Amino acid sequence: QAPRENRWAMNWDEDQGAGEWPNSYHFYMPRMCNHCSRPVCQEACPVGAIYKRDDGIVLRDEEICTGARFCMEACPYKKIYFNYQRHVAQQCIGCYPRIEAGVAPACVRQCPGRALFIGWRDDEDGAVHRLIHEWKVALPLHAEYGTGPNVFYVPPLSADRLNEDMSFQDDAPRIPPAYLESLFGAAVHDALDTLKREIARVRAGGASKIIDTLVAYQWQELLGPFTEDPVSVKDS
């Protein structure tokens, strides 16, 4: 098939960079249902098919869903898609059957880069709480939408920009800070400064709890309280 040029879809065709050579840039930002504290998809559903569980996971009753697709229009993150075969809208379900069995979601457990964490925001001993509330290096995407998203991102650092002679421009990041601010708000600048400071400390021979956590030397920290092995749960 020919490439779908100049077309956009909510869950694919987003693997694009920006900038101009030699200062082009690219970073991955996986996006999924934010299981918002104020899910506007729920507010927009005309038949009450969408509900939020006590643990924060947003689900829909597909027996009730009529395929009106108002939820798709309402979601500012465009993370709801339409199943034409079943004639219902669908989205990430937070791997709730795994959560109920004490198993971390598949995206967390199977990420080869150890890039995803799960946990309760009020668990002061957990990595999620520390990254968001203590160290303030994990930020919500487009908090200005007012939905209270519960997926947070550690913003990306980038190499310095290059001059025409291929020398580096010191402290001139290749990813425009204004673009990152448009995604994560003004707090992104403090978060990036914290990350650069902690990286410099480690390179100078010091220690950093933030960097140790993000590198995930202790991979179990990624799982929060959901430490059950999925194979053991399946066999039991």
Disulfide bonds with the S-S distance in Angstrom:
none
